[in-house]
Amino acid sequence: MNSWLLAIRPRTLPAVIGPLLIGNMLALELEQFSWLIAGISMLCGILLQISVNLANDYFDFKNGIDTEERLGPVRVTQSGMLSPNAVRNAMVLCLVLAFIVGFYLIIHGGWPIAILAVASILGALCYSGGPYPLASHGLGEVAAFVFFGLVAVVGSYFIQAGDTSLSAWLLGSAIGFFNAAIMLVNNTRDINTDTKAGKNTLAVRIGEAQSKLLYQSLVFMPFVIIIVGFLLGFLQGLPVLLAGVSFVIARRLSQAFQDNTGEALNPILGQTAKLTMTFSALFSAGILFTLPH
């Protein structure tokens, strides 16, 4: 059981829970809001995140990227804790379960959700696998921004509302930047081993110094977005104010990322995921407080 917990990587789940929470909370005041839809979308998202984690573990082992020199948390396939076939089968099972669970969302949301579902499944498989692995071509951060930001927030809001809103797009972008930052920490830590393995992540392409500057931009940009959204009248003041409290965490993490390298970045990886969840929870709490009672 411990091996499967390592394979699932529970610490990464805030990356998907946060945006789905915000997307659904934005729709909470709507008359047609459904807690069932909210719960199903959360379960589907978690299954897709687990699928991505398992795919990453499996494909990085098969492609010779994970070696004994790896600095990150233990990979169950490379370490021999679980067989490649077992991890692959678990990945496929999670993808099938995500589709089965998400089929209700497709029925409810129509063809736009069907397109997003197919794109999400392909994204999970193509992040580390396929003929053009996104992570190996410097597109990991872009994929995180799109799927764990825009798709998660705007998609979950659309399922509830039947339409999109500028507030959903703004918050999808904000959360997307946070999740891209998570990916950047991971790839910056692995610059040396990825370079040896021929995995050309964004961090490998731009170097560690530029990656550190980019991380600052990624964790600060969400606060710029919500402030601008408030000033333009698209976001309410209390949610923006509460979410703004997490700027203290972003500033501390930015400095820590500047001061550390290699294996010392591992704690910052998990803390950046927590930042995503903290921002999402605080903004969601602000929405709750502003609802009419």
C-alpha positions in Angstrom: 0.0 0.0 0.0 2.9 2.4 0.8 4.3 1.8 -2.7 1.0 2.8 -4.3 0.8 5.9 -2.1 4.2 6.9 -3.4 3.1 6.2 -7.0 -0.1 8.3 -6.6 1.8 11.2 -5.0 -0.9 12.7 -2.8 1.1 15.9 -2.3 0.4 16.8 -6.0 -3.4 16.6 -5.6 -3.8 20.3 -4.5 -2.8 21.2 -8.1 -6.2 19.9 -9.3 -8.3 20.3 -6.2 -7.6 24.0 -6.0 -8.8 25.0 -9.5 -11.8 22.7 -9.4 -12.8 24.2 -6.0 -12.6 27.7 -7.4 -14.4 26.9 -10.6 -17.3 25.4 -8.7 -17.4 28.1 -6.0 -17.7 30.7 -8.7 -20.9 29.0 -9.8 -22.3 28.5 -6.2 -24.7 31.5 -6.4 -26.3 30.1 -9.6 -29.8 28.6 -9.2 -28.8 25.5 -11.2 -25.7 24.8 -9.1 -25.4 21.1 -8.3 -23.3 19.7 -5.5 -23.4 16.3 -7.3 -21.8 17.9 -10.4 -19.2 19.5 -8.1 -18.4 16.2 -6.5 -18.2 14.3 -9.7 -15.9 16.9 -11.3 -13.6 16.8 -8.3 -13.4 13.0 -8.4 -12.8 13.0 -12.2 -10.0 15.6 -11.8 -8.3 13.7 -9.0 -8.4 10.5 -11.1 -6.8 12.3 -14.0 -4.1 13.8 -11.8 -3.3 10.3 -10.5 -3.2 9.1 -14.1 -0.7 11.8 -14.9 1.5 10.8 -12.0 1.5 7.2 -12.9 2.1 7.9 -16.5 5.1 10.1 -15.6 6.5 7.3 -13.3 6.0 4.7 -16.0 7.2 6.6 -19.1 10.2 8.2 -17.5 11.4 4.8 -16.5 10.8 3.3 -19.9 12.5 6.2 -21.6 15.6 5.9 -19.3 15.0 9.4 -17.7 14.6 8.1 -14.2 18.0 6.7 -12.9 19.7 6.2 -9.6 21.0 9.8 -9.8 17.4 11.1 -9.5 17.1 13.9 -6.8 13.3 13.9 -6.4 11.0 11.7 -4.4 11.2 7.9 -5.0 9.8 6.7 -8.3 8.2 3.3 -7.7 9.0 1.9 -11.2 12.7 3.0 -11.3 13.3 1.8 -7.7 11.7 -1.6 -8.3 9.0 -1.1 -5.7 6.3 -1.8 -8.4 6.7 -3.5 -11.8 6.3 -1.4 -14.9 3.3 -3.4 -16.0 1.6 -2.8 -12.7 2.1 0.9 -12.9 1.0 1.0 -16.5 -2.2 -1.0 -15.8 -3.0 1.3 -12.8 -2.6 4.3 -15.1 -5.0 2.8 -17.7 -7.5 1.9 -14.9 -7.5 5.4 -13.6 -8.0 6.9 -17.1 -10.9 4.5 -17.7 -12.4 5.3 -14.3 -12.0 9.0 -15.0 -13.9 8.6 -18.3 -16.6 6.6 -16.7 -17.1 9.1 -13.9 -16.8 12.0 -16.3 -19.3 10.6 -18.7 -22.1 12.1 -16.5 -20.3 15.5 -16.9 -20.3 15.0 -20.7 -24.0 14.2 -20.7 -24.7 17.3 -18.5 -22.3 19.7 -20.2 -22.6 18.6 -23.9 -20.0 18.5 -26.6 -17.6 21.2 -25.2 -17.1 19.0 -22.1 -16.6 15.9 -24.4 -13.8 17.8 -26.2 -12.2 18.8 -22.9 -12.4 15.2 -21.6 -10.7 13.8 -24.7 -8.1 16.6 -24.6 -7.4 15.9 -20.8 -7.0 12.2 -21.4 -4.6 12.8 -24.3 -2.8 15.4 -22.2 -2.3 12.8 -19.4 -0.8 10.3 -21.8 1.2 12.8 -23.9 2.8 14.6 -20.9 5.5 12.0 -20.6 4.6 9.4 -23.3 3.8 9.2 -26.9 5.8 10.3 -30.0 6.2 13.9 -28.7 6.3 13.9 -24.9 5.3 17.4 -23.8 7.6 17.4 -20.8 10.6 16.5 -22.9 10.1 19.4 -25.3 9.8 22.3 -22.8 6.0 22.3 -22.7 5.4 20.9 -19.3 4.7 24.3 -17.7 2.5 25.2 -20.6 0.5 22.0 -20.2 0.1 22.7 -16.4 -1.1 26.2 -17.1 -3.7 25.0 -19.7 -5.0 21.8 -18.1 -4.6 22.6 -14.4 -5.5 26.2 -14.8 -7.8 27.2 -17.7 -9.4 23.8 -18.4 -10.0 23.0 -14.7 -11.4 26.3 -13.6 -13.3 27.4 -16.8 -14.4 23.8 -17.5 -15.8 23.2 -14.0 -17.6 26.6 -14.1 -19.0 25.8 -17.6 -20.4 22.5 -16.5 -22.4 24.3 -13.7 -23.3 27.5 -15.6 -23.6 26.3 -19.2 -21.4 29.3 -20.1 -18.1 30.9 -19.2 -17.3 34.2 -17.5 -14.4 36.5 -17.4 -13.9 35.9 -13.7 -13.5 32.2 -14.5 -10.9 32.9 -17.2 -9.0 35.3 -14.9 -8.9 32.8 -12.0 -8.1 30.0 -14.4 -5.1 32.0 -15.5 -4.1 32.8 -11.9 -4.2 29.1 -10.8 -2.5 28.1 -14.1 0.5 30.2 -13.2 0.8 28.6 -9.8 0.6 25.1 -11.2 3.2 26.0 -13.9 5.4 27.1 -11.0 5.1 23.7 -9.4 6.2 22.1 -12.7 9.1 24.6 -12.9 10.4 23.7 -9.5 10.4 20.0 -10.4 12.2 20.6 -13.7 14.7 23.0 -12.2 15.7 20.5 -9.5 16.2 17.9 -12.2 18.2 20.0 -14.7 21.4 17.9 -14.5 19.8 14.5 -14.7 17.3 15.6 -17.4 20.2 17.0 -19.4 22.0 13.7 -19.3 18.9 11.8 -20.3 18.1 14.2 -23.2 14.9 15.5 -21.6 14.7 19.1 -22.8 12.4 20.6 -20.2 12.0 24.4 -20.1 14.4 24.6 -17.2 17.0 22.7 -19.3 16.5 25.0 -22.2 16.7 28.4 -20.3 19.1 27.3 -17.5 18.8 27.5 -13.7 19.3 31.3 -13.4 16.5 32.1 -15.8 14.3 29.5 -14.2 14.7 31.2 -10.9 13.6 34.5 -12.4 10.7 32.8 -14.1 9.5 31.2 -10.9 9.2 34.6 -9.3 7.0 35.8 -12.2 4.8 32.7 -12.0 4.1 32.9 -8.3 3.5 36.7 -8.3 1.5 37.0 -11.5 -1.7 35.5 -9.9 -1.9 38.4 -7.5 -1.5 40.9 -10.3 -4.4 39.2 -12.1 -6.8 39.2 -9.2 -6.0 42.9 -8.3 -6.5 43.9 -11.9 -9.7 41.9 -12.0 -11.0 43.7 -8.9 -10.0 47.1 -10.2 -11.9 46.4 -13.5 -15.0 45.2 -11.5 -14.8 41.5 -12.5 -13.8 40.2 -9.1 -15.2 41.0 -5.7 -13.1 42.7 -3.0 -13.3 40.2 -0.1 -12.2 37.1 -2.1 -9.3 39.1 -3.6 -8.4 40.4 -0.2 -8.4 37.0 1.5 -6.5 35.4 -1.4 -4.0 38.2 -1.2 -2.9 37.0 2.2 -1.2 34.1 0.5 1.2 36.6 -1.1 3.3 36.3 2.1 3.8 32.6 1.3 4.6 33.3 -2.4 7.2 35.9 -1.3 8.9 33.4 1.1 8.9 30.6 -1.5 10.3 32.9 -4.1 13.3 33.7 -1.9 13.7 30.1 -0.9 13.8 29.1 -4.6 16.5 31.7 -5.2 18.6 30.4 -2.4 18.5 26.6 -3.0 19.3 24.2 -5.8 19.1 20.5 -6.6 17.7 18.2 -3.9 17.1 21.2 -1.6 14.2 22.2 -3.9 12.1 19.2 -2.9 10.4 20.9 0.0 9.7 23.9 -2.2 7.9 21.7 -4.6 5.3 20.6 -2.0 5.1 24.1 -0.6 4.3 25.6 -4.0 1.4 23.0 -4.3 0.2 24.1 -0.9 0.3 27.7 -2.0 -2.0 26.8 -4.9 -4.4 25.2 -2.4 -4.2 28.0 0.1 -4.9 30.7 -2.6 -7.8 28.7 -3.9 -9.3 28.0 -0.4 -9.0 31.6 0.7 -10.6 32.9 -2.5 -13.4 30.4 -2.2 -13.9 31.4 1.5 -14.3 35.0 0.3 -16.9 33.9 -2.2 -18.9 32.1 0.6 -18.8 35.2 2.8 -20.1 37.4 0.1 -23.1 35.2 -0.8 -26.5 36.5 0.4 -27.7 34.8 3.5 
